[in-house]
Amino acid sequence: MLNKPQDQNVGDGAVAIQAAGSADGVTVNQTNHYGVTVEQVRAVAQDTFRADFFKFLDHAGDVATARAQSVLDKYLERIQKENPAALEQANDPNFRYALLTAQKAQAISGDQNLETLLVELLVRRSGEQRKSLQQIVLNEALDVVSRLTDEQVAALTISFVLRRTTNQKVLDVHSFLQMMDLRVLPFIGGAKLSNAAYSHLAYTGCGVVELGEISLADVFLKGYPNIWQAGFPPTDPVVAGLSVQGRQLLRPSPHTHELIEVLDAPQGMGTAIDDFFNLDLQQRELVNQLRGRPRLPLEKVKEFSMRLRPYMPELFDLWDNTSMKNFMPSSVGIAIAHANLCRVQPDFGPLSIWIQ
């Protein structure tokens, strides 16, 4: 019966749906050009889901349908607020398949954390109207995320934050700790994984377990070398050549009380600081000489970090004694971690920063 040819006639302003037992057999016939309404998207998506999941009967079918409806409703609520024009995506078979993938995943799982992630990924997928790398990656992420545990998603998020992001607003130890409190602390308690779990992350395409490793202290040092200056004495000959404006960039070292250091920014962004203080060429050269002074050794970075926050010893143990020190997130892993991070920091940068 499901493979029987179907013909439908509809009036202007109506939407006709034909289901042939699978997502591929569902056809939407729209007879106007007035745009897609929320009600139409809801009806089409849920009818598509029922057509694909007709195999579930009795109570199991009711539970699956309710879960699928929940993820759909939460997605529509978000998209109406943030990007109503994206409702037009309901006419795109590629997006329809992505939406069906999310509904099926939630229907099977019923996990609330998974539902939140699926909605977050769907909202971002809605913004990709043309075929692009970001669209492909988000489609893959929607398919993969249901095969990960909450612990794997948490570990993936920590790896993403520390290996693939740099916060240009981190200018001192205080702002570094604020960043860690916001972007890393929420996931530490739930990120305890065995090495086999990292192998599974690699198997699903979320990253690579590399042969080489990097310690957490080295991650801190390479990501934010500006805050790990070993310091220099106030009597340093270069300091003597600084003007009043140049000396405004000097501050006490947080690591050694009798020493001082120079204001700097991550990834060579010190030029912006020099511009702000209106330094001339000679003063910039002197300041850059001070910025080139040695950094703290790795053991001092670790020792100092572990004194600053009570959760730091746990984070170092989590990183240095598991395969987290070998793990590098892939594009799919970044998309999942980014969506998870946006749950606790909605104003985090767009995914396009990492996937273009």
N, C-alpha and C positions, 0 to 999 in steps of 0.2 A: 504493500500500500504506500510506503514512503517513497518509492521510486516512480510512482504514477505521475505522468506529466500534469502540470497544474497551470491553469490560465485564470487570471484575475483581471477584472475591469474595475477601475477606481475613478472617483470623481476628482475634480480639481481640489487641491489642498489636502488630499488623503495620501496615506502611505500604505502600500500593500506588501505583505511579507509572505514568502513561500519558503517552507522548510522541507528539505529532502533527506532528513536524517543525519546531517552533519553540517559543520560550519560552512563547508564548501557548497552545500546545496541550498543556502539561504540567499534569496534575492530581494532587494529592496527596490520598489518602483515608486518613485516620487514624481508627482505630476505638476509641481509648481517650482518656482524659483524664489520663494519667499524666505528661504533659510530653514534650518533644522531646529525644532523646538526640543526642550528638555523631555517632554512627554514622548515625542517620537523616538529620541535616542533611548529612553528607558524601555519602551515597548520593543523596539528592534533588538536591543542587546539582550533583554531577558527572553524573548522568543527564540533568539539564536541559541542561547544557553539551553533552553528546554529542549530544542531540537537535537542538540548535541548530546544532552544528558538524559534522553528518554529512557535509557537502560536502567536508571535508578527508579525503583518502585517504592510504594508504601511510605513508611516513615523516613527511610533513608533519602528518598527523593525529595521529600518535604524539607528536610534539614539542608540538603545540598542547595535547593532552590533558595531558601532563606539566606544562606550564607552568600550565595552569588548576588542576590538582591542587595544585601548589605554593602558589599564592596562597590557595587554599581551606584547605589544611592550616595555613598560618601564621596565617590569620585565626582558625581554630578554636582553635589553641593560645593565642592572645592572649585570645580571648573567654572561654575556660574559666578563665583566671587572673583576669581583670578583671571580668567580668560574665556569669556562667553563665546567668542568667535570660534573657539576650538570645537564647539559642538558640531560644526560642519564636518569634522573628522568622521562622524558616524557614517558618511557616504563613502569612506575610503576602506576598501577591503583589508588593507594592511593594518589599519588601526583597529578595525573590527576584530581581526584575528588576535591582536594584542589584548584587547579588552576581554575577549573570550578566554584567552590564556590566563588572565588574572582571575576571572570568575571561576574557572575550573580549579585553579590552585587553591583558592579560598574555600570553595565548596568541599574539597577533599580534606583540607587542613582544619579550618575553623579557628585557627590561631589568630589572636587579636594583633600581636606584633606583626605577623605576616600581612594581615589586612592593611595595617597602617603603611607598611612599606610598598605594598602593591598600589595603593592609592597614590602615594608620593611618586612612584615611577610612572603611573598612568598620566598624572598631571603633567609631568615633564615630557612624556611621549606625545601628548596632545599638542605641544608647541612645535613639533617637528612635522611640518606638512609636506616636505619634499624628501625624497630618498637621500639620506645623508649618513655619514658614519655614526652620528649621534642617534639617529633613528634606529639603525641596525643594532647598535649597542644596547639601547633601551629595550628593544624587542627581546634580545638575548637575556637581558637582566630580568625581565618579567618571567621568562621561562625558567631561569636558573634559581631565582631567589627562594622558590618553594622547596628546593632540594638542599637548603642550608639550615643549620640549627641557629637558634638565637646567639649561641656562643660564637659560632663562626662569623656571623654578621658583625658582632661586637669586635672580634679580633680583626676582621677586615677593615672596620672603621678606624681602629687605632693605627693600623698599618698605613692606611690611606692618609690620615692626618699627618703622621710623622715622616713618612717616606715620600709623599707626593705633593705636600702643600708647604708653603712658607707664608707666614703672616707678616706683611710689610709694616704692620703697626707695632711689632715687637721691637722696642728701642731700649729696653732695660729688663732686668730680672723680674721686676714687678709685673710688667705687661706680658712677659713670657708665662709667668705663673697663672695669670688671668686667662690666657689662652688655653693652657693645659686644663685648668679647672672647668672651662666651658666645653672644650672639644674632645678631651680624652678621659677625664675623670668619670663621666656618666657610663662609660663602657668597660672600665677596668674589671669590676667585679664579675661581669658576665663573659669575660673573654678567655677563660682558662681552657686551653685546648691541648690535646695530645698531638704528637707529631703526625699521627695518622689523619687527624682532622685537617691538618694543613695539606696533606697529600690529597685529601678529598676536595679541598678548595681548588687545588691545582687541576684536579680531574674535571671539575665543573667549568673550568675556564676562567676562574676568578683571579688567578695569579700564577706565579711561578715560584717554586721552592728552589732557590739558586744554590749553587755549590758554595759560593762565597757567603760570608756573613758580615754583619756590621753591628757593633755594640750600640746600646741605647745612648751611652755617653757620646759616642762618635756621631750618632744621628743628631743629638742636641748641638754638638760643636759645629758640624757642617751646615746644619740648617740655620743656626743663629750664632755665627762666629762673633758678631758684634757685642754680645752680652757675656762672652767668656774671655775677655781680655785679661791677660796676666797682670796688667797694670805697669806703671812706671813712676819713678819718684818725681815730685814737683820740681826738683832741681835738674831735671833732664835738659840738656842743651837746646833741644828743639822747642821745649816749652818756653824757654827764655826768649825765643824769637817771635812768639805769638803776640799779636796785637790785642787790644781790649776786646775786639769782636771775636777773634780767634779763641781767646780764653773762655768765652761763654760756652764753648763746647766741652770744656773740661769738667769732670765731676769725680767725687770720691769713688774708689774702687769698692764694690760690694764684697769682694773676696779677700782683700788685704787692706786693713785700715790705713796704713801709712802711705799707701800708693794712690795714684789717681788714674783715670782712663779718659778716653775721648768719646763723645757721642757719635754713634754710628748706626747704620740701619742694615738689615739683612740683604744679602745678594747684591752688594755693591751699590746700594741706593743712597750712599752717603752724599752723593752729589746734590740730591734734593735738600738735604740738611744744610749744606754749604750755601746753596742758593737762598734758603730761608734766612740765613744769617748774613747774607750779602758779603761773603768773603771774596777778597780779590785773589788773583792767581797765585801770588806768593804765599798768602795765608793758606790757601787750599793745598798747596804742595807740602807745607809744614804739617798741616792736620793729617794729610794722607800718610806722611811718614810715621806719625803716632799711631794711625790705624794699622800700620803694617807691623807693629810690635807683636811679640809672641802671644799665643793664646795659652789658656790653662791646659795642663796635661789631662788626659782622659780620666785618670783616677781622681783628680781634683774636681772635675766636672761632675762625676758620679757622686762623690762625697758631699759636695755642696748641694746638689739637687736633692739628695735624700734627707738633708737637714731641713729643707724648705717646706715640704708638704708630707703629711703622714702617709699618703698613698704612694709616694715615690718608691719606697722599697718594694712594694707589691708590683709596681709597674716594671721596675728593673728586673725582678725575678721573672715576671711574665715574658719579658722580651729576651733577656740574655740566656734563659734556661729552656727555651722552647724553639721551635722552628720559626717563630716570629722574626728572629734575627736574620733568617735566610729568605723571608717571604717578600715578594714584590707584587702588589696588586696589578691586575691587567685592566683593560678598558672596561670590561664587564664588572670586575670587582670594584672599580672606581665608581661606576654608576650606582651600584648597590650601596656602597659605603656612603656616597654623597647623599643618597636619599635617606639613609639612616641618620646621618649627621644633621640633615635639615629638620628632623623631628625635634631636636633639642636646640638648634640654632637656625630658625627659618630664614634669616637674612644672610645665610652663608652664600658665598659666590656661586654663580651659575655653573652648570656642568660643562658648558662650552669652554671654560678656562682650561679644562683637561682634555676634552674630546671635541674636536672641531670638525 
